C-alpha cells in the first residue's frame, strides 16, 4: 500500500518488493508471543530450494552459458510464439520460476505483449508435468507427507493434453488481441 501511495504522490523513494515483504513479516516475528512456533512452522527447505534456484539461474546467466546456447539456436527469442513455446517447454526442465528469471534478461526492453507471452507460457507450464512449476513440487511434497501420492505419469496423463489445450487457448487469445 505504501508503495502505491508513494508512486501516486510521485515521490522519489523507491521501496523494493523484497523490502516490503521484510517489513510485513517483522511485526509478527518481533512482537508475537508465538514467534518461535511461527518460525518453526516455516517451510525452510522450500525457501532454501527457491533461493538455490535463483542463485543457480544467476550463475548460469553470468557465465554466459545460456546466451551461447541461445545464439546457437538461431531463433528470435523475442517473438511472442517463441516466448510462449520456449517458456512452456523449458519450464519442464528447470521449472517456471527459474525459467522466468533466465528469460527476462534476454528480453532487453520487453513490451507488454512479450511479458504477457512469458507469463502465459511459464504459467501453463505447470499443467504439463510436475516439474513445470515449483508449486506442483511443493504441493506434491506436502501431499506425500500426509500419505497421498501423485505419480509423474499419472500427472502427465492428464497434464499434457490439458497443457496443450491451454496453450491453444492462449495462442488464440494472442492472435485475437494483437492482430
DRENRO-961246 format. One record per atom (N, C-alpha, C): atom name; x, z, y; residue in three letters. Coordinates in steps of 0.1 Angstrom, whole numbers. Atoms other than C-alpha are relative to their C-alpha. Example, Ala and Ser with C-alpha at 12.3 -4.5 7.8 and 13.67 -1.06 7.14 Angstrom:
# residues 2
   atomo      xx      zz      yy   residuo
       N       9       0     -12       ALA
      CA     123      78     -45       ALA
       C       9       0      12       ALA
       N      -9       0     -11       SER
      CA     137      71     -11       SER
       C      -8       8      11       SER
END
This chain:
# residues 179
   atomo      xx      zz      yy   residuo
       N       8       0     -12       UNK
      CA       0       0       0       UNK
       C       9       0      13       UNK
       N      -9      -1     -12       UNK
      CA      28       9      24       UNK
       C       7     -14       2       UNK
       N      -6      13      -1       UNK
      CA      45     -25      17       UNK
       C     -10     -10       7       UNK
       N      10       9      -6       UNK
      CA      13     -43      26       UNK
       C      -2       3      14       UNK
       N       2      -5     -13       UNK
      CA       8     -22      57       UNK
       C      12      -5       9       UNK
       N     -12       4      -8       UNK
      CA      44     -29      69       UNK
       C       0     -15       2       UNK
       N       0      15      -1       UNK
      CA      41     -66      62       UNK
       C     -11      -4      10       UNK
       N      11       4     -10       UNK
      CA       8     -68      82       UNK
       C       4       4      14       UNK
       N      -4      -4     -13       UNK
      CA      24     -49     110       UNK
       C      13      -7       5       UNK
       N     -12       8      -3       UNK
      CA      54     -73     109       UNK
       C      12       8       3       UNK
       N     -12      -9      -1       UNK
      CA      79     -45     106       UNK
       C      12      -6      -8       UNK
       N     -11       5       7       UNK
      CA     114     -54      96       UNK
       C       4       8     -12       UNK
       N      -3      -9      11       UNK
      CA     115     -26      70       UNK
       C      -4      -7     -13       UNK
       N       3       6      13       UNK
      CA     118     -41      35       UNK
       C       1      11     -11       UNK
       N       0      -9      11       UNK
      CA     108     -20       6       UNK
       C      -2      -8     -13       UNK
       N       0       7      13       UNK
      CA     116     -34     -29       UNK
       C     -10       6      -9       UNK
       N      10      -5       9       UNK
      CA      91     -31     -57       UNK
       C       6      11      -9       UNK
       N      -6     -11       8       UNK
      CA     116     -10     -77       UNK
       C       0      13       8       UNK
       N       0     -12      -8       UNK
      CA     118      14     -48       UNK
       C     -14       6       1       UNK
       N      14      -4       0       UNK
      CA      80      16     -47       UNK
       C      -3       7     -13       UNK
       N       3      -6      13       UNK
      CA      79      24     -84       UNK
       C       7      14      -1       UNK
       N      -7     -13       0       UNK
      CA     105      52     -80       UNK
       C      -7      10       9       UNK
       N       8      -9      -9       UNK
      CA      86      67     -50       UNK
       C     -13       4      -7       UNK
       N      12      -4       6       UNK
      CA      54      66     -70       UNK
       C       2      10     -12       UNK
       N      -3      -8      11       UNK
      CA      70      83    -100       UNK
       C       5      14       4       UNK
       N      -6     -13      -4       UNK
      CA      87     111     -80       UNK
       C     -10      12       0       UNK
       N       8     -12      -1       UNK
      CA      57     134     -73       UNK
       C      -3       7     -14       UNK
       N       3      -7      13       UNK
      CA      47     140    -110       UNK
       C      13       5      -6       UNK
       N     -12      -5       6       UNK
      CA      83     143    -120       UNK
       C       6      12       7       UNK
       N      -6     -11      -7       UNK
      CA      93     167     -93       UNK
       C     -10      12       1       UNK
       N       9     -11      -3       UNK
      CA      61     188     -88       UNK
       C     -10       3     -11       UNK
       N      10      -3      11       UNK
      CA      41     187    -121       UNK
       C       6      11      -9       UNK
       N      -4     -10       9       UNK
      CA      42     217    -143       UNK
       C       2      -5     -14       UNK
       N      -2       6      13       UNK
      CA      42     194    -173       UNK
       C      10     -11       0       UNK
       N     -10      11      -2       UNK
      CA      71     172    -161       UNK
       C       9      -2     -13       UNK
       N      -9       2      12       UNK
      CA      92     179    -193       UNK
       C      -8      -7     -11       UNK
       N       8       7      10       UNK
      CA      63     169    -215       UNK
       C      -2     -15       4       UNK
       N       1      13      -5       UNK
      CA      58     139    -193       UNK
       C      12      -9      -3       UNK
       N     -12       8       2       UNK
      CA      94     128    -195       UNK
       C       3      -2     -15       UNK
       N      -1       2      14       UNK
      CA      94     133    -233       UNK
       C      -9     -10      -6       UNK
       N       9      10       5       UNK
      CA      64     111    -237       UNK
       C       3     -14       4       UNK
       N      -4      13      -4       UNK
      CA      81      82    -220       UNK
       C       6      -8     -12       UNK
       N      -5       8      11       UNK
      CA      89      54    -245       UNK
       C      14      -5       5       UNK
       N     -13       3      -5       UNK
      CA     126      54    -236       UNK
       C       7     -12      -7       UNK
       N      -6      11       8       UNK
      CA     136      30    -264       UNK
       C      -5     -14       6       UNK
       N       5      13      -5       UNK
      CA     113       3    -249       UNK
       C       6      -2      14       UNK
       N      -6       2     -13       UNK
      CA     127       9    -214       UNK
       C      15      -4      -1       UNK
       N     -14       4       2       UNK
      CA     163       6    -227       UNK
       C       0     -14      -5       UNK
       N       1      13       5       UNK
      CA     152     -25    -246       UNK
       C      -1     -10      11       UNK
       N       2       9     -11       UNK
      CA     139     -41    -214       UNK
       C      13      -1       9       UNK
       N     -12      -1      -8       UNK
      CA     170     -30    -194       UNK
       C      11      -9      -6       UNK
       N     -10       8       7       UNK
      CA     192     -45    -220       UNK
       C      -3     -15       0       UNK
       N       3      14      -1       UNK
      CA     173     -78    -220       UNK
       C       4      -6      14       UNK
       N      -3       5     -14       UNK
      CA     177     -81    -182       UNK
       C      15      -1       2       UNK
       N     -14       1      -1       UNK
      CA     214     -73    -184       UNK
       C       6     -12      -8       UNK
       N      -5      12       8       UNK
      CA     219     -99    -212       UNK
       C      -3     -13       7       UNK
       N       4      12      -7       UNK
      CA     200    -125    -192       UNK
       C       8      -2      12       UNK
       N      -9       1     -11       UNK
      CA     220    -118    -161       UNK
       C      14      -5      -4       UNK
       N     -13       4       6       UNK
      CA     252    -121    -182       UNK
       C       0     -15      -4       UNK
       N       1      14       5       UNK
      CA     240    -154    -197       UNK
       C       1      -9      13       UNK
       N       1       9     -12       UNK
      CA     233    -168    -162       UNK
       C      14       0       7       UNK
       N     -13       0      -7       UNK
      CA     266    -156    -147       UNK
       C      11      -7      -7       UNK
       N     -10       7       8       UNK
      CA     287    -171    -175       UNK
       C      -1     -15       2       UNK
       N       2      14      -2       UNK
      CA     272    -205    -167       UNK
       C      -4      -7     -13       UNK
       N       4       5      13       UNK
      CA     262    -209    -204       UNK
       C     -13      -8       1       UNK
       N      13       6      -1       UNK
      CA     226    -216    -195       UNK
       C       1     -13       8       UNK
       N       0      12      -8       UNK
      CA     234    -241    -168       UNK
       C       7     -11      -7       UNK
       N      -6      10       7       UNK
      CA     258    -260    -190       UNK
       C      -9      -6     -11       UNK
       N       9       5      10       UNK
      CA     233    -262    -218       UNK
       C     -11      -8       6       UNK
       N      11       7      -6       UNK
      CA     205    -273    -195       UNK
       C       5     -14       5       UNK
       N      -5      13      -5       UNK
      CA     227    -300    -179       UNK
       C       2     -10     -12       UNK
       N      -1       8      11       UNK
      CA     233    -314    -214       UNK
       C     -13      -6      -5       UNK
       N      13       5       4       UNK
      CA     196    -319    -219       UNK
       C      -5     -12       8       UNK
       N       3      11      -9       UNK
      CA     193    -344    -190       UNK
       C     -16       0       2       UNK
       N      15      -1      -2       UNK
      CA     157    -331    -183       UNK
       C      -2       5      14       UNK
       N       3      -6     -13       UNK
      CA     142    -325    -149       UNK
       C      -8      13      -2       UNK
       N       6     -13       3       UNK
      CA     135    -288    -154       UNK
       C      -9       5      11       UNK
       N       8      -5     -11       UNK
      CA     117    -285    -121       UNK
       C     -14      -7       0       UNK
       N      13       7       1       UNK
      CA      88    -308    -131       UNK
       C     -10      10      -7       UNK
       N      10      -9       6       UNK
      CA      56    -290    -140       UNK
       C      -1      -1     -15       UNK
       N       0       1      15       UNK
      CA      54    -304    -176       UNK
       C      12       7      -6       UNK
       N     -12      -6       6       UNK
      CA      90    -294    -183       UNK
       C      -1      15       1       UNK
       N       0     -15      -2       UNK
      CA      85    -259    -168       UNK
       C     -10       6     -11       UNK
       N      10      -6       9       UNK
      CA      53    -253    -189       UNK
       C       4       0     -14       UNK
       N      -4       2      15       UNK
      CA      66    -267    -222       UNK
       C      12       9      -3       UNK
       N     -13      -7       3       UNK
      CA     101    -252    -220       UNK
       C      -3      15       1       UNK
       N       2     -14      -1       UNK
      CA      88    -218    -209       UNK
       C      -8       5     -12       UNK
       N       8      -4      12       UNK
      CA      63    -217    -238       UNK
       C       9       0     -12       UNK
       N      -8       2      12       UNK
      CA      89    -229    -263       UNK
       C      12      10       0       UNK
       N     -12      -9      -1       UNK
      CA     120    -209    -251       UNK
       C      -4      14      -1       UNK
       N       4     -14       1       UNK
      CA     100    -177    -248       UNK
       C      -1       4     -15       UNK
       N       0      -4      14       UNK
      CA      97    -178    -286       UNK
       C      13       4      -5       UNK
       N     -13      -4       4       UNK
      CA     134    -174    -288       UNK
       C       5      13       6       UNK
       N      -5     -11      -8       UNK
      CA     141    -148    -261       UNK
       C     -10       9       6       UNK
       N      12      -7      -6       UNK
      CA     106    -135    -251       UNK
       C      -2      -5      14       UNK
       N       4       6     -12       UNK
      CA      88    -144    -220       UNK
       C       6       7      13       UNK
       N      -5      -6     -12       UNK
      CA     101    -118    -195       UNK
       C      15      -4       2       UNK
       N     -14       4      -3       UNK
      CA     138    -126    -200       UNK
       C       1     -15       3       UNK
       N       1      14      -3       UNK
      CA     129    -163    -200       UNK
       C      -3      -3      15       UNK
       N       3       2     -14       UNK
      CA     114    -160    -166       UNK
       C      12       4       9       UNK
       N     -12      -4      -7       UNK
      CA     145    -141    -154       UNK
       C      10     -11       0       UNK
       N     -10      11       1       UNK
      CA     166    -170    -166       UNK
       C      -5     -13       8       UNK
       N       5      12      -5       UNK
      CA     143    -198    -154       UNK
       C      -1       0      16       UNK
       N       2      -1     -15       UNK
      CA     137    -186    -118       UNK
       C      12      -5       8       UNK
       N     -12       5      -8       UNK
      CA     173    -192    -106       UNK
       C       2     -15      -1       UNK
       N      -1      15       2       UNK
      CA     171    -228    -120       UNK
       C     -10      -7      10       UNK
       N      10       6     -10       UNK
      CA     141    -234     -96       UNK
       C       5       5      14       UNK
       N      -7      -5     -13       UNK
      CA     162    -231     -64       UNK
       C     -10       4      10       UNK
       N      10      -3     -10       UNK
      CA     133    -233     -40       UNK
       C     -14      -4      -6       UNK
       N      12       4       7       UNK
      CA     102    -233     -62       UNK
       C     -13       0      10       UNK
       N      13       1      -7       UNK
      CA      68    -244     -48       UNK
       C     -10       8      -8       UNK
       N      10      -7       7       UNK
      CA      36    -227     -58       UNK
       C      -4      -6     -14       UNK
       N       4       7      12       UNK
      CA      28    -253     -84       UNK
       C      11       3     -11       UNK
       N     -10      -3      10       UNK
      CA      62    -247    -102       UNK
       C      -1      15      -5       UNK
       N       1     -14       4       UNK
      CA      57    -209    -101       UNK
       C     -13       2      -9       UNK
       N      12      -1       8       UNK
      CA      22    -213    -115       UNK
       C       2      -6     -14       UNK
       N      -3       5      13       UNK
      CA      35    -235    -143       UNK
       C       9       9      -8       UNK
       N      -9     -10       7       UNK
      CA      62    -209    -151       UNK
       C      -9      12      -5       UNK
       N       9     -11       4       UNK
      CA      36    -182    -151       UNK
       C      -9      -4     -12       UNK
       N       9       5      11       UNK
      CA      12    -202    -173       UNK
       C       8      -1     -13       UNK
       N      -7       2      13       UNK
      CA      38    -213    -199       UNK
       C       6      13      -6       UNK
       N      -6     -13       6       UNK
      CA      55    -179    -202       UNK
       C     -10      10      -4       UNK
       N      11     -10       3       UNK
      CA      22    -160    -203       UNK
       C      -6      -4     -14       UNK
       N       6       4      13       UNK
      CA       7    -181    -231       UNK
       C      10       0     -11       UNK
       N     -10       0      11       UNK
      CA      40    -180    -250       UNK
       C      -3      12      -9       UNK
       N       3     -11       9       UNK
      CA      28    -146    -263       UNK
       C     -11      -3     -10       UNK
       N      10       3      10       UNK
      CA       0    -163    -281       UNK
       C       5      -7     -12       UNK
       N      -6       8      11       UNK
      CA      22    -185    -303       UNK
       C       5       9     -11       UNK
       N      -7      -8      10       UNK
      CA      45    -160    -321       UNK
       C       1      14       6       UNK
       N      -2     -13      -5       UNK
      CA      51    -123    -319       UNK
       C      11       1      10       UNK
       N     -11      -2     -10       UNK
      CA      84    -127    -301       UNK
       C      -2      -7      13       UNK
       N       3       7     -12       UNK
      CA      68    -149    -275       UNK
       C      -2       9      12       UNK
       N       2     -10     -11       UNK
      CA      60    -118    -254       UNK
       C       5      13      -5       UNK
       N      -5     -13       4       UNK
      CA      77     -85    -254       UNK
       C     -11      10      -2       UNK
       N      12      -8       2       UNK
      CA      43     -69    -251       UNK
       C      -5       0     -14       UNK
       N       4       1      15       UNK
      CA      35     -82    -286       UNK
       C       8      10      -8       UNK
       N     -10      -8       8       UNK
      CA      66     -65    -300       UNK
       C      -3      15       2       UNK
       N       3     -14      -3       UNK
      CA      57     -32    -282       UNK
       C     -13       4      -7       UNK
       N      13      -4       6       UNK
      CA      21     -32    -294       UNK
       C       1       1     -15       UNK
       N      -1       0      15       UNK
      CA      30     -41    -330       UNK
       C       9      12      -4       UNK
       N      -8     -12       3       UNK
      CA      57     -14    -330       UNK
       C      -8      12       1       UNK
       N       8     -12      -1       UNK
      CA      32      12    -318       UNK
       C     -11       0     -11       UNK
       N       9       0      11       UNK
      CA       7       0    -344       UNK
       C       6       4     -13       UNK
       N      -7      -4      13       UNK
      CA      33       4    -372       UNK
       C       2      15       0       UNK
       N      -2     -15      -1       UNK
      CA      39      40    -360       UNK
       C     -13       6      -5       UNK
       N      13      -5       4       UNK
      CA       2      45    -368       UNK
       C      -5      -5     -13       UNK
       N       3       5      14       UNK
      CA       3      28    -402       UNK
       C      -6     -14      -1       UNK
       N       5      13       0       UNK
      CA     -11      -6    -392       UNK
       C      11     -10       1       UNK
       N     -10      10      -1       UNK
      CA       9     -38    -396       UNK
       C      -7     -13       3       UNK
       N       4      14      -3       UNK
      CA       6     -74    -384       UNK
       C      12      -8      -2       UNK
       N     -12       7       4       UNK
      CA      30     -97    -401       UNK
       C       2     -13       9       UNK
       N      -4      11      -7       UNK
      CA      48    -126    -385       UNK
       C      -8     -12      -3       UNK
       N       8      12       4       UNK
      CA      30    -153    -404       UNK
       C     -15       2       2       UNK
       N      14      -3      -3       UNK
      CA      -4    -136    -400       UNK
       C      -3      -3      15       UNK
       N       1       2     -14       UNK
      CA       1    -136    -363       UNK
       C       1     -15       3       UNK
       N      -2      14      -2       UNK
      CA      14    -172    -363       UNK
       C     -12      -9      -4       UNK
       N      11       8       6       UNK
      CA     -15    -185    -384       UNK
       C     -12      -1      11       UNK
       N      10       0     -11       UNK
      CA     -39    -176    -355       UNK
       C       6      -4      13       UNK
       N      -6       2     -13       UNK
      CA     -15    -177    -326       UNK
       C       5     -14       3       UNK
       N      -5      14      -3       UNK
      CA       0    -212    -329       UNK
       C     -12      -9       4       UNK
       N      11       8      -5       UNK
      CA     -34    -230    -328       UNK
       C      -6       5      14       UNK
       N       5      -6     -13       UNK
      CA     -46    -206    -300       UNK
       C       9      -4      11       UNK
       N     -10       3     -10       UNK
      CA     -14    -212    -281       UNK
       C      -1     -14       5       UNK
       N       1      15      -4       UNK
      CA     -17    -250    -282       UNK
       C     -13      -2       7       UNK
       N      12       2      -7       UNK
      CA     -53    -248    -272       UNK
       C       1       5      14       UNK
       N      -2      -5     -14       UNK
      CA     -44    -226    -242       UNK
       C       9      -9       8       UNK
       N      -9       9      -7       UNK
      CA     -16    -249    -233       UNK
       C      -7     -12       5       UNK
       N       8      11      -4       UNK
      CA     -40    -278    -232       UNK
       C     -10       3      11       UNK
       N       9      -4     -11       UNK
      CA     -64    -259    -210       UNK
       C       8       1      13       UNK
       N      -9       0     -12       UNK
      CA     -36    -251    -186       UNK
       C       4     -14       5       UNK
       N      -4      14      -3       UNK
      CA     -25    -287    -187       UNK
       C     -11      -7       7       UNK
       N      12       6      -6       UNK
      CA     -60    -299    -179       UNK
       C      -2       6      14       UNK
       N       1      -6     -13       UNK
      CA     -62    -274    -150       UNK
       C      10      -5      10       UNK
       N     -11       5      -9       UNK
      CA     -29    -285    -135       UNK
       C      -3     -15       4       UNK
       N       4      14      -3       UNK
      CA     -40    -322    -138       UNK
       C     -11       0      10       UNK
       N      12       0      -9       UNK
      CA     -73    -314    -121       UNK
       C       4       5      14       UNK
       N      -3      -7     -13       UNK
      CA     -58    -291     -93       UNK
       C      10      -8       8       UNK
       N     -11       6      -7       UNK
      CA     -27    -311     -85       UNK
       C       1     -15      -1       UNK
       N      -1      14       1       UNK
      CA     -36    -347     -90       UNK
       C      -6      -7      12       UNK
END
